[in-house]
Amino acid sequence: MQHDVRLRAAARAIYDACYPGDEWAPVGFDEAERFRTIHYRQAVGAALEARALLAAPVQPELFELS
């Protein structure tokens, strides 16, 4: 994921938010990325989902009050 700097930054932010300390994940983001841990793969999956949702067109009618 080194080639997509923004996606990597998003995955790191998600990783750090979801796994804030040693009790949540045994290693930091860089090591998790190197070894492709489950925690890393989950953060990348969340970043990919977030990117897709943020790229989708907004439907203003969903925010209208009745």
Secondary structure, 3 states (H helix, E strand, C coil): CCCCHHHHHHHHHHHHHHCCCCCCCCCCHHHHHHHCCHHHHHHHHHHHHHHHHHHCCCCHHHHCCC
